[in-house]
Amino acid sequence: MTLAAQFRRGVTTTSAHETQELAAAWARTLPPDCTIALHGDLGVGKTTFVQGLARGFGIAEPVTSPTFTIFTLHRGRDRTLIHLDAYRLETDREIESLMLEDFLITPWCLAVEWPERLAPWLPADAYHLELGITSNEYHTLKLR
């Protein structure tokens, strides 16, 4: 079964490392120029997942949440990862002022935390990944 099929069925991980490993493996299968919308409450592992994506793209630098910078660029050997935290964005004008299109130079992957804030701006073919935490502190990932 492919990783995408596993994500569609739903995956549970028991550690941040396991989540990162899954994300790294998935990154290596993603097509160029894709958007991943990461849905879920605070603390469910959205940034942890992006750290795994970065590793899968060959990015060695540390990946942290871009909450205050809004987005960060990470250049890998084969792809640029744009990590966007839309939590503080409230208007279309704020989104437009980021000039993200200027950074979407093929091949790229845009990983968006709090995508609900800019839903109309997301491409129709974006991957939507729902992240959660179970009562026993395991992490869940499900591709919508």
RANORJO-V941279 format. One record per residue. RES is the residue in one small letter. PHI is phi in whole degrees, -180 to 180 (999 if undefined). PSI is psi in degrees with one decimal (999 if undefined). D_LAST is the distance of its C-alpha to the last C-alpha in Angstrom with 1 decimal. Layout:
RES|PHI|PSI|D_LAST + RES|PHI|PSI|D_LAST
//
This chain:
m|999|135.1|17.0 + t|-71|161.0|15.3 + l|-62|-40.0|13.5 + a|-60|-41.5|10.4 + a|-65|-39.3|10.8 + q|-62|-44.3|11.5 + f|-64|-35.5|8.5 + r|-66|-36.2|6.4 + r|-75|-28.2|9.2 + g|108|134.1|9.4 + v|-126|141.9|12.3 + t|-119|132.5|15.1 + t|-118|154.7|17.6 + t|-106|-1.7|21.1 + s|-156|161.3|22.1 + a|-62|-38.9|21.3 + h|-61|-43.0|22.9 + e|-65|-39.9|20.5 + t|-62|-44.3|17.5 + q|-64|-39.3|19.3 + e|-64|-43.2|20.2 + l|-62|-44.5|16.7 + a|-63|-40.9|15.8 + a|-63|-43.0|19.1 + a|-65|-41.9|18.6 + w|-65|-39.4|15.2 + a|-55|-37.9|17.0 + r|-71|-12.2|19.7 + t|-106|-8.0|17.4 + l|-72|144.5|15.7 + p|-72|160.4|17.4 + p|-66|155.2|19.7 + d|59|61.6|19.0 + c|-124|157.5|15.3 + t|-120|134.1|13.5 + i|-119|117.8|11.0 + a|-94|118.6|10.1 + l|-102|107.2|10.6 + h|-98|144.6|10.1 + g|149|160.0|12.5 + d|-69|171.4|16.1 + l|-59|132.1|19.1 + g|85|9.5|19.8 + v|-85|-8.6|16.6 + g|111|22.0|17.0 + k|-62|-48.5|15.4 + t|-68|-36.0|18.7 + t|-59|-42.5|19.2 + f|-63|-43.6|16.0 + v|-65|-34.4|17.5 + q|-60|-40.0|20.8 + g|-67|-41.8|19.5 + l|-56|-46.9|18.1 + a|-58|-45.2|21.6 + r|-60|-41.1|23.3 + g|-66|-26.1|21.5 + f|-90|3.8|22.7 + g|79|25.5|26.2 + i|-93|120.8|26.5 + a|-95|-23.1|29.1 + e|-68|155.0|29.6 + p|-64|143.3|28.2 + v|-116|119.8|24.9 + t|-123|168.2|25.0 + s|-66|131.6|23.2 + p|-91|36.0|24.3 + t|-52|-45.2|24.5 + f|-93|-24.7|28.0 + t|-91|-7.4|28.0 + i|74|-51.2|24.7 + f|-148|157.2|23.9 + t|-134|150.9|25.3 + l|-107|135.5|25.8 + h|-131|119.3|25.9 + r|-98|123.4|27.5 + g|-104|-175.8|27.0 + r|-69|-30.3|28.9 + d|-121|-9.1|26.5 + r|-161|151.3|24.2 + t|-98|131.9|24.1 + l|-104|123.3|21.4 + i|-107|117.0|21.3 + h|-106|112.6|20.1 + l|-116|129.1|19.7 + d|-110|105.9|19.8 + a|-89|8.5|19.6 + y|-54|-40.8|20.6 + r|-91|-0.7|24.2 + l|-82|133.6|23.5 + e|-125|-21.6|24.5 + t|-132|158.9|25.6 + d|-60|-35.7|24.9 + r|-63|-39.0|28.2 + e|-65|-39.7|27.1 + i|-65|-46.7|24.1 + e|-62|-35.1|26.5 + s|-68|-16.2|29.1 + l|-71|-23.2|27.0 + m|53|43.6|27.6 + l|-59|-32.7|24.5 + e|-55|-29.6|25.1 + d|-67|-20.9|28.2 + f|-102|-6.8|26.4 + l|-87|67.1|23.9 + i|-97|121.0|26.3 + t|-58|141.2|24.9 + p|-87|139.9|23.5 + w|-139|164.4|21.3 + c|-138|125.8|18.0 + l|-104|115.9|17.1 + a|-106|119.4|15.3 + v|-115|117.6|15.0 + e|-89|142.8|15.3 + w|60|51.4|15.2 + p|-66|-16.6|13.5 + e|-59|-28.1|14.1 + r|-68|-21.6|17.7 + l|-136|34.7|17.4 + a|-50|-45.3|14.6 + p|-65|-21.1|17.1 + w|-84|-21.7|18.0 + l|-71|143.7|14.7 + p|-69|153.3|14.6 + a|-62|-28.5|12.7 + d|-94|16.6|11.5 + a|-63|144.9|10.2 + y|-83|132.4|7.5 + h|-113|113.9|5.5 + l|-113|121.5|6.1 + e|-94|124.1|7.1 + l|-112|143.7|10.6 + g|-153|178.3|13.2 + i|-131|134.0|16.6 + t|-84|172.0|18.1 + s|-64|-24.5|21.6 + n|-96|19.4|23.1 + e|73|16.6|21.7 + y|-83|155.8|19.3 + h|-102|140.2|16.1 + t|-116|144.7|12.6 + l|-136|129.0|9.7 + k|-143|125.9|6.3 + l|-83|124.5|3.8 + r|-80|999|0.0
//
